[in-house]
Amino acid sequence: MLVHTDCRQYRGDLPCKPHKTQGVHCKDCALYDPVDNKILIIKLGAIGDVIRTTPLLRKIKEVHPHALVHWLTRTPEVVSSAVDRIFRFRCEDVETIRSTPYDLLFNLDKDREACALATAVQSKTKKGFLLKDGNCWPSDEPARHKWISGLFDDENRKNTKSYPQEIFEICGFEFRGEEYMLEIEPQKEWDVPDAKSVVGLNTGCGERWKSRLWPESYWISLARLLKQDGFEVIFLGGKQEHEKNRKLSTETGGLYFGHFPLPVFMDLMNQCDLIVTAVTMALHIALGLGKRVVLFNNIFNRHEFELYGRGVVVEPDRECKGCFMNDCEESCMDRIQPETVFLKVQSLLP
């Protein structure tokens, strides 16, 4: 019996989708889709990091339209369905990857475990980061730029390339404004006015970089300015922002629906027209949803962020030392005034 093991639909251990839905066999299947090479993307990372790597899929599909694409990650829920098979970073999936021969491997993580796996996997070509003497090492010259900027803060500050541009160059492509690929499903009905522009205020910044926090009193002032000007306001955040957001909602009359699992949180963000946020997961969800963005930035290189012409970066009126520290004695975020942010929102949502 003929079996097309090179077909995109082929599973090996289970019936393929065309057989289950139409009862066809390989010899008479009109959906036969032969694969010409196999590509593995390793991007374990945080949720935001995974989302901002998804533009790469658009270029891969353009340059290698008949490739079978695998992706290894810790957050499969935000990887696009354009990927043929999504693997979790767990023993059984790692073993499968280690035993699969690839034509192209893109490792975009500098963590030792990602570099170790990239070094061990069978692949004709490897781009990105590998392991040398137990530490991260660039696979070639295009990866060296990103490697060096991660080792020295002064080199990081010199960088003028956005993250998508950097990873495209590492993979041997040219970045031409390819957008994120993020898919969401409606989760519930939200009591949000249709007649008003809705601004989401994401008030947290995560545990790692607390130096990005904006004062609560500033959030209150901004929300009041927005409400007075006819905008609707939704406070956004996770569990650690729950009490703060309840307080902010009470003080300002802005909406707060609570904290939710990731799919519901993304659906809530999709009710907004614009998101005000520090550098965090919400930034990349907003960009993936095509929203306008006002981005607070203090400790990072502003060139890193590709906002696709839909956002602005707001920074303190004094140059940051670039210390990349979790706590900052000078509280430079206090120097970003609510009135400044309000004007930026007005310019993006006239």
N, C-alpha and C positions, 0 to 999 in steps of 0.2 A: 504494500500500500504506500502511495506517495505521501510524504510528510514534508512540508516546506518549513524546515527548521530555521531558515533565514528570514521568515516573515515577521513583521512587527507584531502580529497578533499571536504568534506562537508562545505558549506558556511552558510546555514541557511536561508538567505534572497535572495539568487541568485542561479541559476542553477550551478552545479559544472562543471568543465572543461570537464570531460569525457562525460557528457550528452550533452554539447554544441557541442563537436567535433564529437561524435559518436552516439548520440541519445540514449545511454543506460540508463536503470533504475537500481536502486540498486540491485534488485534481480538477474540480469544477467550481472553485471559489473565485468569484469576480473581485473579491476584496484583498486578494494576495498583494502584499506590500513588502517587497524585498528590501532588506536593510543592507546598506553598503559599508557602514562602519559603526562602531560602538564608542560612545563618549560617556565618560564619568565626570561629574562635577562633585567635588567635595567642598561643601560649605556648611560646617556644623553650626557655628555662631549663635548669637542671640537672634531673636525674632526679627528685629529691624535689620540686622546684617544680612539675613537670608533674603528678606524682601528686596533690599537694595541691590542684590546680586541678580535678581530675576531678569533685568534687561538683557543679560547675556543670552538668555534663551531665544530672544528674537533674532539675534545675530546668528546663533547656531542654526536655527531653522532656515535662515536665509542662505547661509554658506553651505550647510550640510543638510539639505531637505530630506534626505533618506536615511539619516543617522538614527540609531536607537540611543536615546538619552537616559542615563541613570543619574540620580542625585542622592547623595548621602548627607543626612542632616539630623539635628536634634529636634527640629521643629517642622515636621512634614506638613502640618496643617496650612502653612503659608506658601508651599511650593506649588507652582502652577500645574494644571493638568496637561500642559504641553509636554511635561516630562513623562516618558514611557513607564518608568518604574522608580518609585521613591523609596529609598531605604532609610530606616532609622539607624542611628548610631548605637547598635546593640550587637552582641556576639554573633547571633545567627546571620544577621545581614552582613556584617563585616566579613564573616567567613565566606559567604557567597561572593562578595566583591573580590576578595583575595584570590578566588578560584576562577574568576572570569577574565578572559583576555580582552583588553580594550585597544582601540586605535588611538584615542586621544584621552588624556586625563588632565583636568583642570583642578588643581588644589589651591583654593583661595583663602585658606586658613593657615595661620602661622603657629597654631597650637601644636605641641609636640605629638599628640596622638594623631592629628590629621596629617602632619608631615611624615610620621612613621608609616602610616597606612599608604600614603601616596608613594613612598619609597618602595614599599613591598609589593604593591599591585603591579600586575603584568600590563604594560601599555607600551605601544610603539613610540609614542610621543608623550612627554610629561611637561606641563607648563604650570608655573606657580612656585610652590614651596615644597621642599623635600627635607629629609633629615640628614644631617652630617655631624658626626661626633656627638650625637644625642641632642642636637639643637637644630632650630630652623635654619634653612639655607636656601637661597634663591636657585631655581632650576636653570636660569639663564639671565642674560643681561636685562631683558624687559622686566623681570621680576625684581631685579636688584634695587630699582628706584623705590618701590614700596617697602622693601626689606630695610633699606638704609633709613628711610623716614620713620620707621618704627623703632629704630635703635637710638636715634639722636633727636632730641626735641628741637634743636636749632635747624636741623635739616627738615624736620616736619614743618616748621614755620615758613620755610622757603618754598614749599610745594604750592603750585598753582593749578594742579589738576584735580578734577572732581573724582570721587570714588568710582563711578561708572567708567570714566575715561581711563583710570588706572587699571581696573581689572580687564577692560577690553584690550589694552595694550599688552598686559601680561599674557592674555590668551591669543595674541597675534591678530587682533581685530582693530578696526578704527571705530571709535564711538561717534555716532551721528545722531544723538538725541533719542536713542531707543528708550522707550518708557518702561516702567515697572510692569510686571505681570502679576496681578493680585485678583483672585476670584473670591467673591463672597456670596452668601445666600441670605435672603431675608429671614430674620429669626423671630420677629414679633412686631406687633403694632405699637408705634411710638406716638404719644400724645404731644406732637410738635406742630406748631402753627404753620400752615402752608403759605400764608400771605406775607411772611417776614423772612428776611435773610437770617440764617442761623449761624452763630459763631460758637464753635466748640472751644472751651478753655481747658486745656490739659494741664492740670496744676502740679503734677509730679515730675520727677526726673530720675527715679530709680535710686538704689542704694549706693551705687558705685561712685556717682559724681554729684554729691550733694551741693557742691559749689555752684551748680546750675539753678538752684531753687530761687524762685522769685518770691518776694515777701507776700504774705497773705493780704496785708492791707492794700497792696498794689492790685491784686486780683479783684478785690472788692471795688476799688476805684474804677478799674477798667470795665468791670461788669456793669456798674452803674452808668458810666458814660455810654456804653453800648445800648443799654436798655432805654436810656433817655433819648437816644438818636433813632429808636425804632427797630433795633435789632433784637432778635431773640438770643438768649444765651443758654448754653448747656455746659455744665461742669463735667469734666471727664477725668477719670483716673482709675487706679486699681484699689486693692484692699487697703494699702497703706495710706491712701489719700481719702478714705471713706469719711472719717470724722471731719476732716478739713473741708471737704466738698459739701457736706451737710451744713456746716457752719456758713460757708460762703453762699450757699443757696438761700439760707434763712436771712442772711444779712442783705442780700441784693435782689431777691425775687427771681433769680436765674433758676433754670430747671436743673434738677439732679435726679437721675433715675437709679443710681446705685452703681456697684461694681459687678462685673460679669465675666464669664469665660470668654476667651478670645473671639470666637465667632460672633457672639452677641455684641461684644464691645466694638468689633469692626462694623457691624450693622448699625449700631448707634452712631458711630462716627460718620457713617454714610448719610445720616440725616442732616449733617452740617454742610454749610456752603464754604466755610473757612475754619481752619484750625489754628489756634495760637498755642504754641508748645515750645519747650526747650528741646535740645537734641535728645531724642528718645524714640522708643518704638512707635509712638503715635505719629511722629514725623513721617516715617516711612509708610505707615498705613495710609496716612492722608495723601501722600504722593501717589501711592498705588491706587487710591480711589479717585484720583484726578481732582482733588480739592485744592483750593488756594490755601496758602500757608504763611503765617508770620512766625518766623523761627528765632527764638532767643539763642544767642551763642556768646560764650565768653572764653572758654578755655581751649576750644578747638580751632583749627585752621578753617576759615569760612569758605575757602576754595573747595573744600572737600564735598560740599553739599550741592547736588544738582537739583534745582527746584523747578526745572522745565518751564521757566518763564511765568510760573503761577504763584510765586512767593517772594518774600523779602527776608533778609537776615537783619535782625536788630541786635546791636552789641552795645556794651557800656561805652560812654564817651571818653574812655581812657583806655589806652592799649593794655591788654591783658599781658601778664608776665609770661604766659604760656607754660605755666608750671604743671598743668595737667594733674592738679591735686584734688582730692575729694573735699577737703575743707579749705576755705580761703579766708585769711584774716581780714582782708580788705572788703569782703562782701560786695564785689564789683557789680553784682546783679541789681543792687539797690540803685545804681546809677541809670538804669533803664526806667524811664518814667511812664506811668500809665497813659498820660496824654500822648506821648510819642507812639505808643503801640496803637492807641485808638485811631490816630491819623493814618497809620499804616493800614489798618483794617478798612477805613473809609476809602483809601486809595485803591484797594483790591476789590472792594464791594461797593462801588459808588451807588 
